[in-house]
Amino acid sequence: MSTPHILAFAGSLRAGSFNKKLVRCAASAAEAAGTKVTIINLDDYALPVFDEDLEKEGTPENATKLKALMREADGFLIASPEYNSSVSAALKNAIDWASRPAEGEPMLAAFAGKAAVLMAASPGALGGLRGLVHLKAILGNIQVTVLPQQFALSKAFEAFDDEGKLKDEKTAARVADLGSSLAAFLAKHVG
């Protein structure tokens, strides 16, 4: 039986992103549960806004690289910032590019049959919860099984210490459960 592989990332491009910190906390727990975890930053894969005319000229190199990482993964840990009650443009654009089929490739090769756990961090009182509703719908429509475990961290500006770890033990345990839950699900379903 092979070791499940998780791709972990945040939908934020900001260097000090709360969502980048949050997804790292969940990823650590998934790794501790025996899963291979690759953490990426979407800002390392700068992409133009998806446009079929541009696609006809050739898929951007970063879209090909990002899609390859997604294809190799069995599941995703995604921390999504909430922008105007939805997902960030960077996250939606990355999903759009990765969802495009290459010649000879099955539809939704980067997503179909994968599993995901979602989380969000926000300075606001709802913690980014409204954006997770949209992300769940997007992923579900491209054949990703979105596990019911999710977490929205409110007042994120005061939640992390200087090393990017969660200060509150109960919150840290809830976030760790996100990573270990995905690891347990994949251990049962990947093989």
HUSULTA-V345333 format. One record per residue. N is the residue number from 1. RES is the residue in one letter. PHI is phi in radians with two decimals (NA if undefined). D_LAST is the distance of its C-alpha to the last C-alpha in Angstrom with 1 decimal. Layout:
BEGIN
[[N;RES;PHI;D_LAST] [N;RES;PHI;D_LAST]]
END
This chain:
BEGIN
[[1;M;NA;5.1] [2;S;-1.45;5.6] [3;T;-1.36;7.9] [4;P;-1.07;7.9] [5;H;-2.15;11.0] [6;I;-1.97;13.9] [7;L;-1.80;17.0] [8;A;-2.04;20.1] [9;F;-2.82;23.5] [10;A;-1.92;26.7] [11;G;-1.52;28.6] [12;S;-1.93;31.8] [13;L;-1.74;33.5] [14;R;-1.15;36.0] [15;A;-1.01;35.9] [16;G;-1.67;36.5] [17;S;-0.98;34.2] [18;F;-1.12;33.4] [19;N;-1.20;30.2] [20;K;-1.12;29.1] [21;K;-1.15;30.0] [22;L;-1.11;28.2] [23;V;-1.16;24.8] [24;R;-1.14;25.1] [25;C;-1.11;25.7] [26;A;-1.18;22.5] [27;A;-1.11;20.5] [28;S;-1.05;22.0] [29;A;-1.21;20.7] [30;A;-1.13;17.1] [31;E;-1.14;17.4] [32;A;-1.12;19.1] [33;A;-1.47;16.2] [34;G;1.68;14.1] [35;T;-1.74;12.6] [36;K;-1.33;13.7] [37;V;-2.20;16.4] [38;T;-2.01;18.6] [39;I;-1.77;21.9] [40;I;-2.20;24.0] [41;N;-1.96;27.5] [42;L;-1.06;28.2] [43;D;-1.17;31.7] [44;D;-1.40;30.3] [45;Y;-2.21;29.4] [46;A;-0.97;32.8] [47;L;-2.30;32.8] [48;P;-1.24;35.7] [49;V;-1.07;35.7] [50;F;-1.00;33.8] [51;D;-2.68;36.3] [52;E;-1.08;35.8] [53;D;-1.13;38.9] [54;L;-1.14;37.5] [55;E;-1.05;34.2] [56;K;-1.10;36.4] [57;E;-1.35;37.8] [58;G;2.27;34.3] [59;T;-1.13;31.3] [60;P;-0.99;32.0] [61;E;-0.97;30.4] [62;N;-1.16;29.0] [63;A;-1.16;27.4] [64;T;-1.13;25.6] [65;K;-1.12;24.5] [66;L;-1.12;23.4] [67;K;-1.10;21.5] [68;A;-1.07;19.7] [69;L;-1.09;18.6] [70;M;-1.19;17.4] [71;R;-1.12;15.5] [72;E;-1.23;13.6] [73;A;-1.44;12.7] [74;D;-1.61;10.1] [75;G;-2.75;13.0] [76;F;-2.28;16.7] [77;L;-1.88;19.2] [78;I;-2.21;22.5] [79;A;-1.85;26.0] [80;S;-1.99;28.5] [81;P;-1.20;32.2] [82;E;-1.81;34.4] [83;Y;-2.01;36.9] [84;N;0.90;39.4] [85;S;1.16;37.2] [86;S;-2.52;34.3] [87;V;-1.47;31.8] [88;S;-1.25;33.1] [89;A;-1.08;34.0] [90;A;-1.09;31.9] [91;L;-1.19;28.7] [92;K;-1.08;29.5] [93;N;-1.12;30.5] [94;A;-1.09;27.3] [95;I;-1.11;25.3] [96;D;-1.06;27.8] [97;W;-1.11;27.6] [98;A;-1.22;23.8] [99;S;-1.44;23.7] [100;R;-1.34;26.0] [101;P;-1.36;24.6] [102;A;-1.51;25.4] [103;E;-1.02;26.8] [104;G;1.37;24.4] [105;E;-1.86;21.6] [106;P;-1.13;20.2] [107;M;-1.02;21.7] [108;L;0.99;20.2] [109;A;-1.01;17.5] [110;A;-1.44;17.5] [111;F;-2.22;17.0] [112;A;-1.01;15.9] [113;G;1.44;12.8] [114;K;-1.53;12.7] [115;A;-2.17;13.9] [116;A;-2.48;17.0] [117;V;-2.13;19.3] [118;L;-1.96;23.0] [119;M;-2.64;25.9] [120;A;-2.63;29.4] [121;A;-2.37;32.4] [122;S;-2.65;36.0] [123;P;-1.18;39.5] [124;G;-1.31;40.3] [125;A;-1.23;40.3] [126;L;-1.59;37.4] [127;G;1.21;35.0] [128;G;1.62;33.7] [129;L;-1.03;32.6] [130;R;-1.11;34.1] [131;G;-1.16;32.1] [132;L;-1.15;28.8] [133;V;-1.08;29.8] [134;H;-1.18;30.1] [135;L;-1.11;26.9] [136;K;-1.06;25.0] [137;A;-1.14;26.7] [138;I;-1.04;26.1] [139;L;-1.14;22.3] [140;G;-1.06;22.2] [141;N;-1.27;24.2] [142;I;-1.92;21.8] [143;Q;1.22;18.8] [144;V;-1.66;17.4] [145;T;-1.42;16.6] [146;V;-1.66;19.1] [147;L;-1.20;18.7] [148;P;-1.20;22.1] [149;Q;-1.17;22.4] [150;Q;-2.66;24.7] [151;F;-2.64;27.6] [152;A;-2.12;30.9] [153;L;-1.68;32.9] [154;S;-1.52;36.6] [155;K;0.87;39.3] [156;A;-1.08;36.8] [157;F;-1.11;39.7] [158;E;-2.01;40.4] [159;A;-1.54;36.9] [160;F;-1.92;35.9] [161;D;-1.50;37.6] [162;D;-1.16;38.6] [163;E;-1.67;35.3] [164;G;1.47;33.3] [165;K;-1.65;32.2] [166;L;-1.26;32.9] [167;K;-1.30;36.1] [168;D;-1.43;35.7] [169;E;-1.12;33.5] [170;K;-1.15;32.6] [171;T;-1.14;31.6] [172;A;-1.03;29.5] [173;A;-1.17;27.8] [174;R;-1.13;27.0] [175;V;-1.22;25.6] [176;A;-1.05;23.5] [177;D;-1.09;22.1] [178;L;-1.08;21.0] [179;G;-1.16;18.8] [180;S;-1.24;17.5] [181;S;-1.15;16.9] [182;L;-1.15;14.7] [183;A;-1.04;12.8] [184;A;-1.15;12.5] [185;F;-1.08;11.5] [186;L;-1.17;8.6] [187;A;-1.08;7.6] [188;K;-1.42;7.8] [189;H;-1.98;6.5] [190;V;-1.95;3.6] [191;G;-3.01;0.0]]
END
